[in-house]
Amino acid sequence: MPRRSVALSVALMAATIAGGLAVRFSRLGLPGFVVKYGGSCLWALTIYWVVSTLLPRLHLYSAALVAGAISTGVEFLKLYRSPGLDAFRYTLAGILLLGRIFSWWDILAYLMAIGAGAWLDSWLRATRG
C-alpha cells in the first residue's frame, strides 16, 4: 500500500486539530455530547495521524493499535494524581494533551475514531494508488 505524502499527513493533522479546537472551544451551538465526545474523537484521530506518519512502515491496523494503546494509556494516566501533574492538567496545554477526568466512554470514543481514521487512511491510500 502506498505511503501518505508528508504534505497530506500535515494537512490531515492540521485539519483534525483545527476541527477539535473548533468543536471544543468555539461557540458553535453544538450539543454538549458532541462537544465532549467530538473533541475526544478528534484528539484520538490526531494521535493516529501522528503515529501513522512517524511509523510509515507499520501496517495501518498496527498503527491503529499503537494509537489506541497511546490514547488509552493517556486516559488511564488521568487516574494518577500528583501535585505537579494536577497543576499541569489545569493549564490549556494540559487540558488539550492530557485531560482531567477519567472516562470509559472516552476510551470507546478514542477507539471508534482511530478505527474510522484507519479506514479513511486505507481508502485515501487505495484511491491514490
Secondary structure, DSSP 8 states (H G I E B T S, - for coil): -----HHHHHHHHHHHHHHHHHHHHS-----HHHHHHHHHHHHHHHHHHHHHHH-TTS-HHHHHHHHHHHHHHHHHHTT---HHHHHHHTSHHHHHHT-SS--HHHHHHHHHHHHHHHHHHHHHHHHH-
